[in-house]
Amino acid sequence: MSAVCRKAKLEDVEPLYRMIQGYAEKGIMLPRSKKVLEKQIGEFVVAESEGNVIGCGSLCQLGNDLVEIRSLGISDGYKGQGIGSMLVDSLLEEAKRRELPKVMALTYEVSFFIKNGFAVVEKEIFPEKVWTDCIHCKKQHACDEIAVLKVLN
């Protein structure tokens, strides 16, 4: 099985929506509406195999020097094959291209991010994230996600 990463296109909205919704229903990813996905499609990369979207991830700029990896997911049956790392590499390259030196994520998959060069940090060091998203989250006062950070060269 070979997969390629590419920038997402408008025709990817439906498979992106289904994938993200599946994670959101399990409580491990924030939901995104189709309308929001259409608006933010330029921020997404997808992994594709045999014409099917099998993974996704996006970047959200939080400040002048900080970007967040969001909506990182892989379809069932494709996990553990390096596709997540391919997506992260693609997103890190985009952050470098934009000259954004710090990349963060909130995650339950800490070991995955450590394997990809991130370090665990206190989420309180990201006031940009707290004031952008966390104030609207139902888990705001009981957040169990772990913050990770990678500083790019």
Helices and strands as residue ranges (DSSP letters): E 4-7, G 10-12, H 13-25, H 34-40, G 41-43, E 44-49, E 52-61, E 66-74, H 83-97, E 102-107, H 110-115, E 119-121, G 123-125, H 127-132, G 134-136, G 140-142, E 146-151
